[in-house]
Amino acid sequence: MTTTAMSMCKVIFYEDRNFKGHSYECTSDCADMSPYLSRCHSCRVESGCFMMYDRPNYMGNQYFFRRGDYADYMSMFGMSDCIRSCRMIPMHRGSFRMRIYERENFMGQMYEMMDDCDNIMDRYRMPHCQSCHVMDGHWVMYEQPKYKGKMSYFRPGEYRSFRDMGGMRFTSMRRINDSFY
């Protein structure tokens, strides 16, 4: 990624709620925030999109943050712990394409998606998907319809088994497109 593209994404983390206490500015991925902040209870995403994690090394529960102020994100998202790592989501220009599969290892019913889907049961008569192949773009998948519940970030690649990712069952998915930046 070029320096120009990276400078387009910026988040400032604060130790306390309401943007108080020590702060740490981040413009790329950060696997462990503990060297910079003892805790993190608020943040301001000045530009770009980030996936935040409640454990170091991009582990634990995931939370999608776009441009905006999050004075008390723990209350907003119902988080039980504060942010411990973050991953910058690069802007994608172009088409979005993902195949979702009913079963693991790309088995069972398959549907190719190019746009958001707020409920795969309503659209495809599929109660949930167990694997996917992201060909183009960046996506967030949710465990409940209407983009609710636990979420996971998917970038281009093959995901053979969601059981290996904590056993989540995804029922809605959304593209991370230009409107989020």
C-alpha positions as CSV (number, residue, x, y, z in Angstrom):
1,M,0.0,0.0,0.0
2,T,1.3,3.4,-0.8
3,T,2.0,6.1,1.8
4,T,-0.7,8.2,0.3
5,A,-3.3,5.5,0.6
6,M,-2.2,4.8,4.2
7,S,-2.4,8.4,5.2
8,M,-6.1,8.4,4.2
9,C,-6.9,6.2,7.2
10,K,-6.4,7.6,10.7
11,V,-7.8,6.8,14.1
12,I,-6.9,8.3,17.5
13,F,-7.4,6.2,20.6
14,Y,-7.9,7.6,24.1
15,E,-7.5,5.8,27.4
16,D,-10.7,7.2,28.9
17,R,-14.2,7.9,27.8
18,N,-15.1,11.2,26.0
19,F,-11.6,11.5,24.4
20,K,-9.7,12.0,27.6
21,G,-6.5,10.7,29.0
22,H,-3.4,9.7,27.0
23,S,-3.9,9.2,23.3
24,Y,-2.4,7.2,20.5
25,E,-2.6,8.0,16.8
26,C,-2.7,5.1,14.4
27,T,-2.6,5.1,10.6
28,S,-2.1,1.4,9.9
29,D,-2.6,-2.0,11.5
30,C,-1.7,-2.3,15.2
31,A,-1.4,-5.9,16.6
32,D,-1.1,-4.8,20.2
33,M,-2.0,-1.4,21.7
34,S,-0.6,-2.1,25.2
35,P,2.8,-0.5,24.5
36,Y,1.0,2.7,23.7
37,L,-2.0,2.8,26.0
38,S,-2.8,0.9,29.3
39,R,-6.5,0.8,28.2
40,C,-8.7,2.3,25.5
41,H,-12.2,3.5,26.1
42,S,-12.9,6.0,23.3
43,C,-11.7,6.8,19.8
44,R,-12.1,9.2,16.9
45,V,-11.9,7.8,13.4
46,E,-10.8,10.8,11.4
47,S,-10.7,9.0,8.1
48,G,-11.0,5.5,6.7
49,C,-12.4,2.3,8.2
50,F,-11.0,0.0,10.8
51,M,-11.9,-3.4,12.3
52,M,-11.2,-3.3,16.0
53,Y,-10.6,-6.4,18.2
54,D,-11.0,-6.9,21.9
55,R,-7.8,-9.0,22.1
56,P,-4.3,-8.5,20.8
57,N,-3.2,-9.9,17.5
58,Y,-6.5,-9.4,15.8
59,M,-8.2,-12.0,18.0
60,G,-11.5,-12.0,19.9
61,N,-14.7,-10.1,19.1
62,Q,-14.6,-7.8,16.1
63,Y,-16.2,-4.4,15.7
64,F,-16.4,-2.3,12.5
65,F,-15.6,1.4,13.0
66,R,-16.0,4.0,10.2
67,R,-15.4,7.8,10.2
68,G,-16.9,9.3,13.4
69,D,-16.5,9.9,17.1
70,Y,-16.9,7.1,19.6
71,A,-17.0,8.8,23.0
72,D,-18.0,5.6,24.8
73,Y,-17.9,2.8,22.2
74,M,-18.2,0.1,24.9
75,S,-21.7,1.2,25.7
76,M,-22.5,1.7,22.0
77,F,-21.5,-1.8,20.9
78,G,-22.1,-3.6,24.2
79,M,-18.4,-4.5,24.5
80,S,-17.2,-6.2,27.6
81,D,-13.6,-5.3,27.1
82,C,-11.8,-2.4,25.4
83,I,-10.0,-2.4,22.1
84,R,-6.6,-4.2,22.1
85,S,-5.8,-4.3,18.4
86,C,-7.0,-2.8,15.1
87,R,-6.7,-3.5,11.4
88,M,-7.1,-0.8,8.8
89,I,-9.5,-1.7,6.0
90,P,-8.1,-0.4,2.7
91,M,-10.5,1.4,0.3
92,H,-11.7,-0.8,-2.5
93,R,-12.7,0.8,-5.8
94,G,-14.3,-1.5,-8.3
95,S,-16.7,-4.4,-8.2
96,F,-17.6,-6.6,-5.2
97,R,-17.9,-10.3,-5.6
98,M,-18.2,-13.2,-3.1
99,R,-19.5,-16.7,-3.2
100,I,-21.2,-18.1,-0.1
101,Y,-21.7,-21.8,0.5
102,E,-24.2,-23.7,2.6
103,R,-21.6,-26.1,4.0
104,E,-17.9,-26.2,4.8
105,N,-15.2,-26.6,2.1
106,F,-17.4,-24.9,-0.6
107,M,-20.0,-27.6,-0.5
108,G,-23.8,-27.5,-0.7
109,Q,-25.8,-24.6,-2.2
110,M,-23.7,-21.8,-3.6
111,Y,-24.7,-18.2,-4.4
112,E,-22.7,-15.4,-5.8
113,M,-23.2,-12.0,-4.3
114,M,-22.3,-8.6,-5.7
115,D,-24.2,-6.5,-3.3
116,D,-25.3,-6.3,0.4
117,C,-27.7,-8.9,1.7
118,D,-29.6,-8.2,4.9
119,N,-31.0,-11.7,5.2
120,I,-29.8,-14.8,3.3
121,M,-32.8,-16.8,4.4
122,D,-35.2,-14.4,2.8
123,R,-33.1,-14.0,-0.4
124,Y,-31.7,-17.5,-1.0
125,R,-33.7,-19.7,1.4
126,M,-30.4,-20.5,3.1
127,P,-30.5,-20.4,6.9
128,H,-26.7,-19.5,7.1
129,C,-23.5,-20.1,5.3
130,Q,-20.5,-22.2,6.5
131,S,-17.8,-21.1,4.0
132,C,-17.1,-18.4,1.4
133,H,-14.7,-17.2,-1.3
134,V,-14.2,-13.5,-1.5
135,M,-13.1,-12.6,-5.0
136,D,-13.4,-8.8,-5.0
137,G,-13.8,-6.2,-2.3
138,H,-13.9,-6.2,1.5
139,W,-17.0,-7.4,3.4
140,V,-18.4,-7.6,6.9
141,M,-20.6,-10.6,7.8
142,Y,-23.0,-10.6,10.7
143,E,-24.5,-13.5,12.7
144,Q,-28.0,-12.0,12.7
145,P,-30.2,-10.6,9.9
146,K,-30.3,-6.8,9.3
147,Y,-26.5,-6.5,10.0
148,K,-26.8,-7.2,13.7
149,G,-24.9,-9.3,16.2
150,K,-21.3,-10.4,16.2
151,M,-19.4,-9.6,13.0
152,S,-16.3,-10.6,11.1
153,Y,-14.2,-8.9,8.5
154,F,-13.5,-10.7,5.2
155,R,-10.9,-9.6,2.7
156,P,-10.2,-11.4,-0.6
157,G,-9.4,-15.0,0.0
158,E,-10.9,-18.5,0.6
159,Y,-12.6,-19.2,3.9
160,R,-13.2,-23.0,4.0
161,S,-14.7,-23.3,7.4
162,F,-16.3,-20.8,9.7
163,R,-16.1,-23.4,12.5
164,D,-12.3,-22.6,12.5
165,M,-13.3,-18.9,13.1
166,G,-15.2,-19.6,16.3
167,G,-18.2,-21.4,14.8
168,M,-20.1,-18.3,13.9
169,R,-23.1,-18.7,11.6
170,F,-23.5,-15.7,9.3
171,T,-26.9,-14.6,8.0
172,S,-26.3,-11.1,6.6
173,M,-23.4,-9.4,4.8
174,R,-22.4,-5.9,3.8
175,R,-19.8,-4.5,1.4
176,I,-17.4,-2.0,2.8
177,N,-17.7,0.5,-0.1
178,D,-16.8,4.2,-0.7
179,S,-19.8,5.4,1.3
180,F,-18.1,4.2,4.5
181,Y,-15.1,6.4,4.0
